[in-house]
Amino acid sequence: MKEEFLYYVWQYKLFSNFKLYTVQNELIDIKKVGTLNKNEGPDFLNAQLIIDGQLWSGNVEMHVKASDWYLHKHETDANYDAVILHVVWENDAIIYTQNNAPLATLVLKDYVANSVLKNYNNLLYTNKYWIPCEGQLQTLDSFLVKNWLERLYFERLEQKAIGIEALLIDLKFDYEAVLFQLIAKNFGLKINGEAFLDLAKSVHFSIIRKVAHDKKSLTALFFGMAGFLTKDIENEYYQSLVVEFNYLKHKFQLTPKTSNIFQFFRMRPSNFPTIRIAQLAALFSEHQNLFSKLMNIDKKEDFYKLFSFNLDDFWKVHYTFETSSKKSAKKLTKSFIDLILINTVVPFQFVYLKNRGEVNEETFLSLIQQVSSEKNNIISKFSDLGITAKNAMESQALLQLKNNYCTEKQCLNCAIGNNLLRS
């Protein structure tokens, strides 16, 4: 038994239909359960209760055992002087107020239906499933699941927004600069994401603005700062980038990184950092006002067009500077663009619109719902259990559900868990 269960039962009034009495045999009539307090102090604030015919306004404190009041030293804490009711599961001690009168106490286990307690134990303690409610998902109402997934998606967006807002503050709300850093990180995927982010941070965006009109200069800038232009490689394209970067390095007083931070091992050639850097340079050279374009697009197909660009001819027959390969266009795949949409563009749009007070949830959801669902072990497992993600909004929501609720056994805070506990 955990205190969170007591909070849950009290907040949603999951009592049996009997009248409630304190251990002092005083009738309790709940007018307001109060507000759950997530900070220090009593568990529920500003409750209103009629106890033995008298209206009380104050706070409610909860413990598994009544003696926990003394264990937590509440008797010496002024924050608990306004407690009007002590709700416990086991009444193993008498608690006294500051004027030495017994504190009104409700023993909750006397009023909770066996079905609620059984469902609670089944969910949180007596199963070893991948998720606690694995064996009951098929019984859920589809409308309940749909609405909960929408809420989970916006919860996930709000979490991502925290990181974006922090970057905006660091970069003095230069939206273009922040967008560049986030997209650069996406181009590195999981393995090279941090290395690409470091690369993006190593160049002040004002420099990128100055050279972006020249694709060769921007390409040289990125490869040079990434540390790829320090070798003695005999090909004309490579040497031209070296010459260009040496000029830029002197002009802007730049300090390159080392190429050792970028990983090639066990990667598909199409994901080699050399290819991704070339694509990143091509994207920002092709669209020097990328931020404004991305903030005004609401159709997936328009994103695909925007992220369609051509690399230099050299990269059509190379994956690295040193080794030639079979000719291929090396364009961004739709699945790769989808990842950028899911992880960067849509969250960035959310922050931008939120800061302008223009977020319309229904309109906003229409964009992410156009994007295909992600494919990973979590999404596949949910599909096996009967919940199939039809689009990226639902796959993102399922990731939020699994990582923040199921794994943490936060069933009491989950709409699905709530439904099953009351069934």
Disulfide bonds with the S-S distance in Angstrom:
none
